Amino acid sequence: MALLVEGLGSVSFEEVCRRFGVEPGFPVVAWRVNGVLRPLSWVVDEGSTVELVDTTSFEGVSVYRNSLIFLLARACRDLFGRELRVLHSISDGYYCEVEGLELAPQQVELVRSKALELVDRSLPFKRYLMPRDRAMRVFSAQGFHDKEALVRWVGLDPVEVYELEGFYGTFLSPLVPDTSFLRVFELRPFEAGFVVQFPTVSSPLGLPPFRPALRLSSVFREYARWLSILGLEDVSSLHEMVSSGRALELVLVSEALHSRRFFEIACEVRDREARLVCVAGPSAAGKTTTAHRLSVWLRLLGLKPYVISLDDYFVDRERTPRDEKGDYDFEALEALDLPFLEEQLKALLAGDEVVLPRYNFHTGRRERGRPLRLEGGAVLVLEGIHGLNEAVSHFVPRAQKVKVFVSPLTALSLDRHNRISTGDTRLLRRLVRDHRTRGRSAESTLSRWPSVVRGASRYIFPYQEEADVMFNSALVYEISVLKAYAEPLLRSIPDTSPQYGEARRLLSVLSYLPSIPPEVVPTDSVLREFIGGGLFEVV
């Protein structure tokens, strides 16, 4: 709800709350002043339009999460004299470690207790705009050389810096006014550190269920090895590599690591003598390219793969179920014509010929596609968001199936406290792809994204433990390529749009990355599924 500030002069958040009868405090964590996300400490001028931002929005969750990470970083330094590092997301939370320590559950409880003590003290997060050189000196004095290097590479001047009792940091969003806003969190002991849970868009007033996918641990360890091979630790080291003329080397090694993983998965399919490979994952995971590249390796091993897309089995648009807001819910299992899919897959596996459908996203209708009959030694590769759900393939014995979960599960961190979320990676991919292939505006894609996220939480992620194999489709260089495509799309969103704030947030993320030209991206790369120019047709 937009509030017009008139007849009050320059006013604070508290005065606006009194004037309009708004209860200050959580879940309101920031506000949008004339379309721009601002901290609640921002003084509003006469004639301004303000909108309260809470944890039902991605912007609000970002503010809350970043504030909480800063609080926990301070708690860890107070307790252990060491620094907190955010490593990756897991189960709608962030997995964190304390550098140089392997935390026991009792130590995690100490961190939680210390954080709650800081919450009870209602300590202010003080905001400063520091000249670039001073900010670099402050971060250097604290031993935050990653933050110092990032400021140097990006050239920010001035730098927005926050202080919590002499502890300084910089973040991709404003922070809450004080620590008392941060009572809703939990720390879960996990491996050598802990997972911090916080409110999400799907659970804005509380915490989402904690469902850590145990198989993900090996994926994260593998990614750490990949970064070591590439000589990368954070975005500053990416800047160094690109500026030294090694962008092509980075791309080629990243793609070679993907190729090796495709070969390993193909060997597992062959060794298990599978008849059906289900490739599944959330929107913009790279499922289509994964299915086709896996098929190339299967052919190399002497098999005869055939790729079928679940998207072609969507019901006609007017039959698509709607979500609680009345919008089409394309993520719902009921958006698929399951009886027709079962009929065709059974016929194919029995050796019969079928005419495959082809879904036209522009008209919202299924059309007649190509005829197909499987040859001896054939393997069906079925790709789509619901591939792990047994409702899709229950008629095929489990021993004859290999289920592959695909998602960009990791992303490069900006520094020890700021990471580019895997959700943002998928959103940027989808933004670029949907504009190119489906004619959707950036504004439309951003407005639909919360529904996509809710759908993934409801229909996709609960089934990821069904997977026999997990493929991390993230490429460490990809956002540097997506940047050139995404920035003009995001800048096209007017400041009157409800999506303007989210567009600014994504533009802020992109501003920290170096640019890599798309010409160096191989034509069989997963990234080509989104930027175009790939070997595998994507519509």
C-alpha positions in Angstrom: 0.0 0.0 0.0 1.4 3.4 -1.0 1.3 6.2 1.5 1.5 9.9 0.4 3.3 12.0 3.0 1.8 15.5 2.9 1.5 18.3 5.5 4.2 16.8 7.7 7.4 18.2 6.4 10.4 16.0 6.6 9.5 13.0 8.8 10.9 9.8 10.2 9.5 6.2 9.9 8.1 6.4 13.4 6.2 9.6 12.6 4.7 8.1 9.4 3.6 5.0 11.4 1.8 7.2 14.0 0.2 9.3 11.2 -1.2 6.3 9.3 -1.8 3.9 12.2 0.9 1.4 11.2 2.5 -0.9 13.8 6.3 -0.4 13.6 8.6 -3.4 13.8 8.8 -6.9 12.2 7.7 -8.0 9.6 8.2 -4.4 8.2 12.0 -4.2 7.7 12.5 -1.3 5.2 10.5 1.0 3.0 10.4 2.1 -0.6 10.6 5.9 -0.8 9.6 7.2 -4.2 10.2 3.8 -5.7 13.7 3.3 -4.1 14.4 0.8 -1.3 15.6 2.7 1.8 16.4 1.9 5.4 13.8 2.7 7.9 16.2 5.4 9.3 15.7 7.3 6.1 14.0 10.7 6.6 11.2 11.3 4.2 10.6 14.6 2.5 7.3 16.4 2.1 5.3 15.0 -0.9 7.1 11.7 -1.0 5.3 8.4 -1.7 6.3 5.6 0.6 5.6 1.8 0.6 6.3 -0.4 3.6 8.5 -3.4 2.7 8.1 -6.6 4.7 9.2 -10.2 4.5 6.5 -11.1 2.1 8.7 -9.7 -0.6 12.2 -10.7 -1.9 13.5 -7.2 -1.0 12.2 -7.6 2.5 13.7 -11.1 2.9 17.1 -9.7 1.6 17.1 -6.9 4.2 16.2 -9.3 7.0 18.7 -12.0 5.9 21.6 -9.5 5.5 20.9 -7.9 8.9 20.9 -11.3 10.5 24.2 -12.4 8.9 25.8 -9.2 10.2 24.5 -9.9 13.7 25.8 -13.5 13.6 29.1 -12.4 12.2 29.4 -10.0 15.2 28.4 -12.9 17.6 31.0 -15.2 16.2 33.8 -12.6 16.4 32.8 -11.9 20.0 32.8 -15.6 20.9 35.7 -17.0 19.0 37.7 -14.1 17.7 37.2 -15.5 14.2 35.1 -14.6 11.2 31.9 -16.0 9.9 31.7 -17.1 6.3 28.5 -17.7 4.3 29.1 -20.6 2.0 25.9 -21.7 0.2 22.2 -22.0 0.5 20.5 -25.1 1.9 16.8 -25.8 2.7 15.8 -22.1 2.4 18.6 -21.2 4.7 22.3 -20.3 4.5 25.1 -22.8 5.5 27.8 -20.9 7.4 31.1 -21.8 9.0 33.5 -20.0 11.3 36.9 -19.8 9.7 39.4 -22.2 11.1 36.9 -23.9 13.4 34.7 -27.0 13.3 31.8 -26.2 15.4 30.2 -28.7 17.8 26.5 -28.5 18.5 27.2 -26.8 21.9 29.2 -24.1 20.2 26.3 -23.5 17.7 24.1 -23.0 20.7 26.6 -20.5 22.1 26.3 -18.5 18.8 22.5 -18.6 19.0 22.5 -17.4 22.7 25.0 -14.7 21.9 22.9 -13.5 18.9 19.8 -13.4 21.1 21.6 -11.4 23.7 22.5 -8.8 21.0 18.9 -8.9 19.9 17.7 -8.1 23.4 20.0 -5.1 23.6 18.3 -3.4 20.6 21.7 -2.3 19.2 21.4 0.1 16.3 22.8 -0.7 12.9 24.4 2.7 12.1 24.6 3.6 8.4 27.5 5.7 6.9 28.3 6.8 3.4 32.1 6.6 3.4 34.6 7.8 0.8 36.0 4.8 -1.1 39.5 5.1 0.4 38.3 5.4 4.0 36.0 2.3 3.5 38.9 0.3 2.2 41.0 1.4 5.3 38.2 0.4 7.7 37.8 -3.1 6.1 41.6 -3.6 6.0 41.9 -2.7 9.7 39.2 -5.4 10.5 41.0 -8.0 8.4 38.2 -8.0 5.8 40.6 -8.0 2.8 37.9 -9.5 0.6 35.6 -6.5 1.2 38.5 -4.2 0.7 39.4 -5.8 -2.7 35.8 -5.8 -3.8 35.4 -2.1 -3.2 38.7 -1.5 -5.1 37.6 -3.6 -8.1 34.0 -2.3 -8.3 35.0 1.4 -7.8 32.1 2.2 -5.5 32.4 5.8 -4.2 31.0 6.5 -1.7 30.4 3.2 -0.1 27.4 2.4 2.1 28.8 0.9 5.3 27.0 -0.3 8.4 28.4 -0.5 11.9 27.3 -2.6 14.8 29.3 -1.5 17.9 32.6 -0.9 16.1 32.1 -3.9 13.7 31.8 -2.8 10.1 30.3 -4.4 7.0 28.7 -3.6 3.6 25.7 -5.4 2.1 23.6 -5.6 -1.0 20.6 -4.1 0.7 19.8 -1.7 3.6 19.7 -3.2 7.1 17.0 -3.1 9.7 17.2 -0.2 12.2 18.4 -2.3 15.2 18.9 -5.8 16.4 15.5 -6.1 18.1 14.0 -6.7 14.6 15.8 -10.0 14.3 14.0 -12.3 16.8 12.8 -14.8 14.1 15.7 -17.2 13.3 17.1 -20.6 14.1 20.6 -22.1 13.9 20.8 -25.8 12.9 24.1 -27.6 13.5 25.2 -29.0 10.2 28.5 -30.6 9.2 31.4 -28.2 10.3 29.1 -25.2 10.9 25.4 -24.4 11.0 22.5 -23.6 8.8 20.8 -20.3 9.7 17.1 -20.2 9.0 15.2 -16.9 8.5 11.8 -15.8 7.2 11.2 -16.4 3.5 8.6 -15.3 0.9 6.9 -18.6 1.4 7.1 -18.3 5.3 7.2 -14.5 5.9 6.2 -14.5 9.6 8.1 -17.7 10.7 10.5 -20.2 9.5 10.2 -22.7 6.6 10.5 -26.4 7.3 14.1 -27.6 7.6 14.6 -30.2 4.9 18.3 -30.5 4.2 19.0 -32.7 1.2 21.8 -34.9 2.4 22.9 -35.7 -1.1 23.8 -32.0 -1.6 26.8 -32.2 0.7 28.8 -34.0 -2.0 27.7 -31.5 -4.5 29.0 -28.6 -2.4 32.3 -30.4 -1.8 32.6 -31.0 -5.5 32.0 -27.3 -6.2 34.6 -26.3 -3.7 37.1 -28.5 -5.6 36.1 -26.9 -8.9 36.7 -23.5 -7.5 40.1 -24.6 -6.3 40.9 -25.9 -9.7 39.8 -22.6 -11.2 41.8 -20.6 -8.6 38.6 -18.7 -7.5 37.4 -17.8 -4.1 35.1 -14.8 -4.6 34.1 -12.1 -7.1 37.4 -10.2 -6.5 39.4 -13.2 -7.8 37.0 -13.4 -10.7 37.8 -9.7 -11.5 41.5 -10.5 -11.3 41.1 -13.5 -13.7 39.1 -11.5 -16.3 41.3 -8.4 -16.1 44.4 -10.6 -16.7 42.9 -11.9 -20.0 42.0 -15.4 -18.7 38.3 -15.2 -19.2 38.4 -17.8 -22.0 40.4 -20.2 -19.8 37.8 -19.8 -17.1 35.0 -20.6 -19.5 36.7 -23.6 -21.0 37.7 -25.2 -17.7 34.2 -24.6 -16.3 32.7 -26.3 -19.3 35.1 -29.2 -19.1 34.1 -29.8 -15.5 30.5 -29.9 -16.7 31.4 -32.4 -19.5 33.1 -34.7 -17.1 30.1 -34.8 -14.8 27.8 -35.5 -17.8 30.0 -38.5 -18.7 29.9 -39.8 -15.1 26.1 -39.6 -15.1 25.9 -41.3 -18.5 28.0 -44.2 -17.2 25.6 -44.6 -14.3 22.7 -44.8 -16.7 24.5 -47.4 -18.8 25.6 -49.5 -15.8 22.1 -49.6 -14.4 20.6 -50.6 -17.7 17.9 -47.9 -17.3 15.1 -47.5 -19.8 13.9 -44.1 -18.5 16.0 -41.2 -17.3 14.0 -38.4 -15.5 15.8 -35.1 -15.6 14.1 -32.7 -13.2 14.6 -29.4 -11.4 13.2 -26.0 -10.8 12.5 -23.3 -13.4 15.7 -22.1 -15.3 17.8 -25.0 -13.9 19.0 -25.9 -17.4 17.1 -29.1 -17.7 16.7 -29.0 -21.5 20.4 -28.7 -22.2 21.3 -31.2 -19.5 19.0 -33.7 -21.1 20.5 -33.2 -24.6 24.1 -33.1 -23.5 23.6 -36.3 -21.4 22.1 -37.9 -24.5 25.3 -37.1 -26.5 27.3 -39.0 -23.9 24.8 -41.8 -23.8 25.2 -42.2 -27.6 29.0 -42.3 -27.1 28.5 -45.2 -24.8 26.4 -47.1 -27.4 22.9 -46.3 -26.2 20.1 -44.7 -28.2 18.6 -41.9 -26.2 15.4 -39.9 -27.1 14.6 -36.7 -25.3 11.0 -35.8 -24.5 10.0 -32.6 -22.7 7.3 -32.6 -20.1 6.5 -29.0 -21.1 4.9 -30.4 -24.3 2.3 -32.2 -22.1 0.9 -29.0 -20.6 -2.9 -28.8 -20.7 -4.4 -26.1 -22.8 -4.0 -22.8 -21.0 -7.7 -22.3 -20.0 -7.5 -25.7 -18.2 -4.4 -24.7 -16.3 -5.0 -24.6 -12.5 -4.8 -21.3 -10.7 -3.0 -20.4 -7.5 -4.4 -18.7 -4.4 -4.1 -15.3 -6.2 -6.0 -16.4 -9.2 -3.0 -16.6 -11.5 -2.2 -19.6 -13.7 -0.1 -22.0 -11.7 2.2 -23.5 -14.3 4.3 -25.2 -11.6 1.4 -27.4 -10.4 1.5 -31.0 -11.2 -2.1 -30.7 -12.5 -0.9 -28.3 -15.2 0.3 -31.5 -17.0 -2.0 -33.9 -18.9 -0.8 -36.9 -16.9 -3.1 -39.5 -18.5 -2.0 -38.5 -22.0 1.7 -38.6 -20.9 1.2 -42.1 -19.4 -0.5 -43.4 -22.5 2.3 -42.2 -24.8 5.2 -43.3 -22.6 3.7 -46.8 -22.2 3.2 -47.1 -25.9 6.8 -46.0 -26.6 8.2 -48.4 -24.1 6.1 -51.2 -25.6 7.7 -50.5 -29.0 4.7 -48.7 -30.6 4.8 -45.5 -32.6 3.3 -42.3 -31.2 2.9 -38.7 -32.5 4.5 -36.5 -29.9 2.8 -33.2 -28.9 4.5 -29.8 -29.1 3.3 -27.1 -26.8 3.0 -23.6 -28.2 3.7 -21.1 -25.4 2.4 -18.2 -27.5 -1.0 -19.7 -28.1 -1.3 -21.8 -25.0 -2.2 -24.9 -27.0 -0.7 -28.3 -27.8 0.1 -28.9 -31.4 1.0 -32.0 -33.5 4.7 -32.8 -33.2 7.0 -35.5 -34.7 6.3 -39.2 -34.8 8.5 -41.5 -32.7 9.2 -45.2 -32.3 11.9 -46.4 -30.1 14.6 -48.7 -31.4 16.3 -51.5 -29.6 18.6 -50.3 -26.8 16.7 -47.1 -26.6 16.6 -44.9 -23.5 13.9 -42.3 -22.9 15.2 -39.1 -21.4 12.2 -37.2 -19.9 12.9 -33.7 -18.8 10.7 -31.3 -16.8 10.1 -29.8 -13.4 8.1 -32.8 -12.1 10.4 -35.6 -13.3 11.3 -36.7 -9.8 7.6 -37.1 -8.8 6.6 -40.8 -9.1 3.1 -39.6 -10.3 4.8 -38.9 -13.6 6.4 -42.3 -14.1 4.9 -44.7 -11.6 4.2 -47.3 -14.3 7.9 -47.8 -15.0 9.6 -50.0 -12.4 12.0 -48.0 -10.1 14.9 -50.3 -11.0 14.5 -49.3 -14.7 14.8 -45.5 -13.9 17.5 -43.1 -13.1 16.4 -39.8 -11.7 18.6 -36.7 -12.1 18.0 -33.5 -10.2 19.4 -30.4 -11.9 19.8 -27.0 -10.5 22.4 -24.2 -10.2 23.1 -25.2 -6.6 26.0 -22.9 -5.9 27.1 -19.4 -6.8 30.2 -17.4 -6.3 30.3 -15.2 -3.2 30.9 -11.4 -3.4 32.7 -11.6 -0.1 32.5 -13.7 3.1 29.1 -12.2 4.1 27.5 -11.6 0.7 26.7 -14.2 -1.8 24.7 -14.3 -5.0 21.8 -16.6 -4.2 21.0 -19.5 -6.5 17.5 -18.1 -6.7 18.9 -14.9 -8.2 20.9 -17.0 -10.7 17.8 -18.8 -11.8 15.8 -15.6 -12.0 18.4 -13.9 -14.2 18.5 -16.9 -16.5 14.7 -16.9 -16.8 14.5 -13.2 -17.3 16.9 -13.4 -20.3 15.4 -16.6 -21.7 11.7 -15.7 -21.5 12.3 -12.3 -23.1 14.2 -14.1 -26.0 12.0 -17.1 -26.5 8.5 -16.1 -25.2 8.5 -12.4 -25.7 7.9 -11.7 -22.0 8.9 -8.4 -20.5 11.2 -8.2 -17.5 8.3 -6.7 -15.5 6.1 -9.7 -16.3 8.9 -12.2 -15.4 9.6 -10.5 -12.1 5.9 -10.4 -11.2 5.5 -14.1 -11.8 8.6 -15.1 -10.0 7.1 -15.3 -6.4 4.6 -17.9 -7.8 7.4 -19.8 -9.4 9.3 -19.9 -6.1 6.2 -21.0 -4.2 5.6 -23.7 -6.8 9.2 -25.0 -6.5 8.9 -25.2 -2.7 5.6 -27.1 -3.0 6.1 -29.3 -6.0 9.8 -29.8 -6.7 12.2 -29.4 -3.8 10.4 -31.9 -1.6 11.2 -34.6 -4.2 14.9 -33.9 -4.6 15.9 -36.7 -2.3 14.3 -39.0 -4.8 17.2 -38.3 -7.1 19.8 -40.9 -7.9 22.1 -38.2 -9.2 22.4 -34.5 -8.6 23.9 -32.2 -11.3 25.0 -28.7 -10.4 24.3 -26.7 -13.5 25.9 -23.5 -12.1 28.8 -22.0 -14.1 31.0 -19.8 -12.1 31.3 -17.3 -15.0 27.6 -17.2 -16.1 26.3 -14.0 -14.4 29.2 -12.1 -16.0 27.7 -13.1 -19.3 24.1 -12.7 -18.4 24.9 -9.2 -17.2 24.9 -7.7 -20.7 21.5 -9.2 -21.5 19.8 -8.6 -18.1 20.8 -5.0 -17.4 18.9 -3.4 -20.3 15.8 -5.5 -19.5 15.9 -4.5 -15.9 16.5 -0.8 -16.7 13.4 -0.9 -18.9 11.1 -1.2 -15.8 9.7 2.2 -14.9 9.9 3.6 -11.4 6.1 3.5 -11.3 6.1 -0.3 -11.5 5.6 -2.6 -8.5 8.7 -4.5 -9.8 11.0 -1.4 -9.9 12.5 -2.2 -6.5 13.3 -5.8 -7.4 14.8 -4.6 -10.6 17.1 -2.2 -8.8 18.1 -4.9 -6.4 19.2 -7.2 -9.2 21.0 -4.3 -11.0 22.9 -3.8 -7.8 24.0 -7.4 -7.7 25.1 -7.2 -11.4 27.1 -4.1 -10.8 29.6 -6.1 -8.7 30.4 -8.5 -11.6 32.9 -8.1 -14.4 31.6 -8.6 -17.9 32.5 -11.5 -20.1 31.5 -11.5 -23.8 29.0 -14.2 -24.9 31.1 -15.1 -27.9 33.4 -17.2 -25.7 30.5 -19.4 -24.5 30.5 -22.8 -26.3 27.4 -23.6 -28.3 26.6 -26.7 -26.2 26.9 -24.8 -22.9 24.0 -24.9 -20.4 24.2 -21.1 -20.5 23.2 -21.1 -24.2 19.8 -22.4 -23.2 19.2 -18.9 -21.8 21.2 -16.5 -24.0 20.5 -18.3 -27.3 22.9 -19.4 -30.0 23.0 -23.0 -28.7 23.0 -26.3 -30.5 19.8 -27.4 -28.7 16.6 -25.7 -29.7 14.8 -24.2 -26.7 11.4 -22.5 -27.0 
